[in-house]
Amino acid sequence: MYSARLHILTISRPPPTCLLNYQTNCHSRNGREPKTSNMSTDKIQPCCLKGFRWSGTPQGEEITVDLPIANSSTNTSTTRTIPCYKASPPNASPKRAILFIHDLFGWTFPNNRLLADHYAAETNSTVYLPDFFEGLVIDSTLIAQERFDKIDLAGFHQKNSRDIREPEVFAWARYLRQSLRYEKLGAVGFCFGGWACFRLAAQEHEDNGGEKLVDCIAPGHPTWLTEADVDGASPNIGVQILSTEINMPFNKELKSYTWNKLQEKGVKFEWVHFPGIRHGGLVRGDENIQGEREAMVRAKDKVVAFMGEWLGTD
């Protein structure tokens, strides 16, 4: 029987040493963001890969979907068979779904699947967590041991750049909206998934008589987000920003730009601030890092409430 209760998120073992000594080149010595940063928005940093597994067993199922992926340069499409984690409680509404765009840990990472279970059970919706890395899984053991020299971050970026993955993100939204005919569709994404949420919410999809791909988005501590992504946000789509204080990919300047631009465009948005919380904390949820576990639960609750507001609760 499908179930997803909060107790499945409890931690039954101590975290890796790297979580007790969390300090990377993404943060200043005092744990706060430096005043300025020259970090490229398209560069993977080790701080994006800090993480551990919650205890508990995901309750959903793995499925595969044959999906046509558009190639804008050739005006053709290629059908790919893509695996996906699907979380759907017995009382799931047939009218609404949530597309969960995973972070750098990928679609198999237990934390992401457990969050999908919670979203599904607590919103009575079906949640889809597809594989956006074509089977590539970053070895969590190497991450836990901070052996970043053994992880080909440059190769990862080359294979999973925005230009490569954006058509797949759009294809999944269209599949859920048009093929499965969900009337309401939300998107949530952390880190890598943050920029993708904004692209789903772009005004360009509604231009020339087109239809919006999603009804609302909830990006959390986004990576690779640009000012152009924010400029393109549609005022017809709800936005929830899950903003951790210590977050170089989404630094103070980009936060300020996003805050002002969304108001200027008339976007209906809410901003959830997590003081003292580092990039990745809303998925990591480490109870041994002060305030992080509570922040993870708060973020989960905020997403659930936001999706209920925009997608419905019937």
C-alpha positions, 0 to 999 in steps of 0.5 A: 500500500502506498504511504508517505509519512514524515517519519520516513525522513528520520535519520538513523545513522550519523552523516558523512564527515563532510557534512560535519565540516561543511566548507567549500569554495562556494562560501566564505570562511564565516559561512556567509556569501562573499559580497561579490562572486565571479562564479559562472552560472554554468559551472558545477561546484562541489557545494552542489554535491554535498549530501546524504541519504535519509533513512526510509524506503521510497514508496513509488514505482519506476516506469518508462516513457517513450518521449519525442525530444525536439531538436531545434537546430534540425526541426526534427525530434528523436524518440527516447525511452526515459525512466521515471520515478512515479509517486501516486497515492490511491486517492490521487486526483486525475486532474493534477500532477507535479513534475519534479526536476531533480538536482545533481544527485539525479532521479535515483537519489533516495532523498529526491524520491522520498520528497516526491512521495511526500508531495504526492501523498500530501497534495493527493497528486501524481508526482513524476521524477524523470531521469534528466541525465540519461542514466548518469548517476553521480557516485554518492560514496565519492561525494560523501568522501569528498573525493571530488577529483574522482568526479568528472564535473567538466564531463558532467556539464558537457553532457547535461548542459542547459541546451541539451536538457531543456528540450527534455524538460519541455517534452515532459511538461507537454507529455503530462499536459497533452498526452496524459491530459492533466488539467493542472500541472506544477513543477518543483526543482532544486539546484539543477532543477531551479533554472528548468522551472523558470524555463517552464514558466516562460512567457514564450510558450504562450506567445502566438496563441500558445498555451502555458506549459505549467500553472506554477513553479517552485524552484529551490536554491537554483543553479544556472539561473540567469537574469534572462530566465527571470525576465522571461517569466510569465505573469500568468504562472504562480512562482514560489522561490525557496531561497537559502541564505548561503547560496553562491549560485543564487547570490545576493545580486541575482536574488535582488534582481529576481525579487524586483523583476518579478514585481515589475512583471506583475508575477504572482509570487511568494518568497520563502527565505531560509536564514542561515541555510546553505545551498542544497540544505532543502534536499539534504535536511541534515539534522546535524547541521543547525536548523537544516532539518527544520528548513527541509521540513518547512520547505516541503510544507511550503511547496505542498501548500503552494501546489494546493493553492495553484493546482487545487485540493479536491 
